[in-house]
């Protein structure tokens, strides 16, 4: 009961803090830039559009908006608090309009829309912001920063455990490709660890290390990723001292590909497969399949600062006779456009299947918990 009370107080504190951030955001040029950049990235999947903001005027290069619903984009950008004018820079034609010639916009103040001609070019980007293939919210092994509490249901050895993960996806180079869309190449790495909270020293049980390279592509709501990475697993010293276990030198390289499509800017489906090579133990069966679904509610709270989300990730491995590992997560996502693309997710988490923790991959588990996930 005491633990439940502490969790409830933590949730209430975070919710109050997020409401305060949303209400306190002052609509200056920096705020508008962060808000507009995040809208282009997450709502319209245009992470590298040429965008400038000056004195409340947003200027966007139309050449970067191939395949985007420009009418909806104009509505969304014009609705940002503090925007007094929108200029869509488009080569070869000049279109102009006023609120009387546009659909009604629900905005805090009177807006004027203008479109003017200007020639600009999309340049290749080194170390660009964001990524073309978005993170998988329910994948237990997608690199990002997170902490979580997990309770093992009906387990003979484990009960209360803590999870601490860190990692990130870094795009190194991004450019356009023929026939539309964007392409990028980058690095990905992370550490995934969990601890036994019932022990006085909070024993480290297992830590998995992964690192690799990837290339990804996006066109409108379609995206895909191909990555090659190494993963190795290591038991904690304190866990080894307390338990008589036979350590497995689990290590492998994996090549995998995934495709993703987002419907109505709210429902995302993805799927793909992978193959292990240079694996230890050498008899580890190589084939794996992964697929999932994610939903981000279009109805947001606190002026868009809070978004309800649901996600499910499902994996089948040849090594485990193709049984299904189920990872379900649901909760709320906190966003503050003034801070750019950062997202904090508070999620209730459920897992059933073979353990994702490397040394225990043959062991079936069932857990429920609460996690905090920071995504960029």
Residue pairs with C-beta under 8 A, 6 or more apart in sequence:
7 149
7 370
11 346
14 334
14 344
14 346
15 306
18 302
18 305
18 306
18 334
18 336
18 344
19 302
19 305
19 306
21 305
21 336
21 338
22 302
22 303
22 304
22 305
22 306
22 336
23 302
23 303
25 31
25 81
25 336
25 337
25 338
27 56
27 80
27 81
27 82
27 83
28 82
29 53
29 54
29 55
29 56
30 338
31 81
31 82
31 337
31 338
32 53
32 56
32 58
32 80
32 82
32 83
33 51
33 53
34 337
34 338
34 339
34 340
35 80
35 81
35 337
35 338
36 51
36 53
36 58
36 60
36 77
36 80
37 51
37 129
37 340
37 341
38 335
38 337
38 340
38 341
39 76
39 77
39 80
39 337
40 46
40 47
40 49
40 51
40 60
41 47
41 129
41 130
41 341
42 341
43 76
43 265
44 65
44 68
44 69
44 73
44 76
45 218
45 220
45 221
45 223
45 262
46 64
46 65
46 68
47 128
47 129
47 130
47 131
47 132
47 174
47 182
47 218
48 64
48 122
48 125
48 128
48 129
48 174
48 182
49 60
49 61
49 64
49 65
50 60
50 61
50 63
50 64
50 120
50 122
51 58
51 59
51 60
51 61
52 58
52 59
53 59
55 84
56 82
56 83
56 84
56 85
57 83
57 84
57 85
57 86
57 87
58 77
58 80
58 83
58 85
58 86
58 87
59 87
59 89
60 73
60 77
60 86
60 87
60 88
60 89
61 89
61 120
61 122
62 70
62 88
62 89
62 90
62 91
63 89
63 90
63 91
63 120
63 121
63 122
64 122
65 73
65 88
66 180
66 181
67 180
67 219
67 220
68 220
70 88
71 103
74 86
74 88
74 102
74 113
75 103
75 105
77 83
77 86
78 86
78 105
78 107
78 111
78 113
79 105
79 106
79 107
81 108
81 303
83 107
83 111
84 109
84 111
84 112
85 111
85 112
85 113
85 114
86 111
86 113
86 114
87 114
87 115
87 116
88 115
88 116
89 116
89 117
89 118
89 120
90 115
90 117
90 118
91 117
91 118
91 119
91 120
92 117
93 117
94 115
94 116
94 117
95 115
96 114
96 115
96 116
97 113
97 114
97 115
98 112
98 113
99 105
99 110
99 111
99 112
99 113
102 113
105 111
122 176
124 173
124 174
124 175
124 176
125 173
125 174
125 175
126 172
126 173
127 170
127 171
127 172
127 173
128 171
128 173
128 174
128 184
129 340
129 341
130 171
130 341
130 376
131 169
131 171
131 184
131 186
131 216
132 171
132 174
132 182
132 183
132 184
132 216
132 217
132 218
132 223
132 225
133 214
133 216
133 218
133 223
133 224
133 225
133 258
133 260
134 223
134 260
134 268
135 142
135 144
135 169
135 375
136 142
136 270
136 292
136 294
136 311
136 313
137 294
137 309
137 311
137 313
137 329
137 345
137 347
137 373
138 292
138 294
138 311
138 312
138 313
138 327
138 328
138 329
139 290
139 292
139 313
139 327
140 192
140 313
140 327
140 351
140 356
141 190
141 192
141 208
141 210
141 356
143 165
143 166
143 167
143 168
143 169
143 188
143 189
143 190
143 210
144 165
144 166
144 167
144 168
144 190
144 373
144 374
144 375
144 376
145 165
145 166
145 167
145 168
145 373
145 374
145 375
146 163
146 164
146 165
146 166
146 371
146 372
146 373
146 374
147 162
147 163
147 164
147 165
147 371
147 372
148 162
148 163
148 349
148 369
148 370
148 371
148 372
149 160
149 161
149 162
149 163
149 197
149 369
149 370
149 371
150 160
150 161
150 162
150 163
150 194
150 349
150 351
150 367
150 368
150 369
151 159
151 160
151 161
151 367
151 368
151 369
152 158
152 159
152 160
152 161
152 365
152 366
152 367
153 366
153 367
153 368
154 366
155 365
155 366
158 196
158 205
158 365
159 198
160 196
160 197
160 198
161 194
161 195
161 196
161 197
161 205
161 367
162 194
162 195
162 197
162 202
163 192
163 193
163 194
163 195
163 369
163 371
164 193
164 194
164 195
165 190
165 191
165 192
165 193
166 190
166 191
167 188
167 189
167 190
167 191
167 192
167 210
168 188
168 189
168 190
168 376
169 186
169 187
169 188
169 214
170 186
170 187
170 188
171 184
171 185
171 186
172 184
172 185
172 186
172 187
173 184
173 185
173 186
174 182
174 183
174 184
175 182
175 183
175 184
176 182
176 183
177 183
177 217
180 219
181 217
181 218
181 219
181 220
182 217
182 218
182 219
183 215
183 216
183 217
184 215
184 216
184 217
185 213
185 214
185 215
186 213
186 214
186 215
186 216
187 211
187 212
187 213
187 214
188 210
188 211
188 212
188 213
188 214
188 227
188 229
189 210
189 211
189 212
190 209
190 210
190 211
191 207
191 208
191 209
191 210
192 207
192 208
192 210
192 356
192 357
193 204
193 206
193 207
193 208
194 204
194 205
194 206
194 357
195 202
195 203
195 204
195 205
195 236
196 202
196 203
196 205
196 239
199 238
199 242
201 238
203 236
203 238
203 239
203 242
204 236
204 237
204 238
204 239
205 235
205 236
205 239
205 357
206 233
206 234
206 235
206 236
206 239
206 357
206 358
206 359
206 360
207 233
207 234
207 236
208 231
208 232
208 233
208 234
208 357
208 358
209 231
209 232
209 233
209 234
210 229
210 230
210 231
211 229
211 230
212 227
212 228
212 229
212 230
213 227
213 228
213 229
214 225
214 226
214 227
214 228
214 229
215 225
215 226
215 227
216 223
216 224
216 225
216 226
217 223
217 224
217 225
218 224
221 261
221 262
221 263
221 265
222 259
222 260
222 261
223 259
223 260
223 261
224 257
224 258
224 259
224 260
225 257
225 258
226 255
226 256
226 257
227 255
227 256
227 257
228 253
228 254
228 255
229 253
229 254
230 251
230 252
230 253
230 254
231 251
231 252
231 254
231 358
232 250
232 251
232 252
232 358
233 248
233 250
233 251
233 357
233 358
233 359
234 358
234 359
235 245
235 247
235 359
239 245
240 247
247 359
248 281
248 359
249 280
249 281
250 280
250 281
250 358
250 359
250 361
251 279
251 280
252 276
252 277
252 278
252 279
252 280
252 284
253 276
253 277
253 278
253 279
254 274
254 275
254 276
254 277
254 288
255 274
255 275
255 277
256 272
256 273
256 274
256 275
256 288
256 290
257 272
257 273
257 274
258 270
258 271
258 272
258 290
259 270
259 271
259 272
260 268
260 269
260 270
261 268
261 269
261 270
262 268
263 269
264 298
265 298
266 295
266 296
266 297
266 298
267 293
267 294
267 295
268 293
268 294
268 295
268 296
269 291
269 292
269 293
270 291
270 292
270 293
270 294
271 289
271 290
271 291
271 292
272 289
272 290
272 291
273 287
273 288
273 289
273 290
274 287
274 288
274 289
274 290
275 286
275 287
275 288
276 284
276 285
276 286
276 287
276 288
277 286
279 286
284 319
285 317
285 318
285 319
286 318
287 317
287 318
288 315
288 316
288 317
288 318
289 315
289 316
289 317
289 322
290 313
290 314
290 315
290 316
291 313
291 314
292 311
292 312
292 313
292 314
293 311
293 312
294 309
294 310
294 311
294 312
295 309
295 310
295 311
296 307
296 308
296 309
296 333
297 307
297 308
297 309
299 308
300 306
300 307
301 307
301 308
304 335
304 337
305 334
305 335
305 336
306 332
306 333
306 334
306 335
307 332
307 333
307 335
308 330
308 331
308 332
308 333
309 330
309 331
309 332
309 333
309 345
309 347
310 329
310 330
311 328
311 329
311 330
312 326
312 327
312 328
312 329
313 326
313 327
314 324
314 325
314 326
314 327
315 324
315 325
315 327
315 353
316 322
316 323
316 324
316 325
317 323
317 325
317 354
319 361
320 354
320 361
320 362
323 353
323 354
324 353
325 351
325 352
325 353
325 354
325 356
326 350
326 351
326 352
326 353
327 349
327 350
327 351
327 353
328 349
328 350
328 351
329 347
329 348
329 349
329 350
329 371
330 347
330 348
331 345
331 346
331 347
331 348
332 345
332 346
333 343
333 344
333 345
334 343
334 344
334 345
334 346
335 342
335 343
335 344
336 342
341 376
342 374
342 375
342 376
343 374
343 375
343 376
344 372
344 373
344 374
344 375
345 371
345 372
345 373
345 374
345 375
346 370
346 371
346 372
347 370
347 371
347 372
347 373
348 368
348 369
348 370
349 367
349 368
349 369
349 370
349 371
350 367
350 368
351 365
351 366
351 367
351 368
352 365
352 366
353 364
353 365
354 361
354 362
354 363
354 364
354 365
355 361
355 363
355 364
355 365
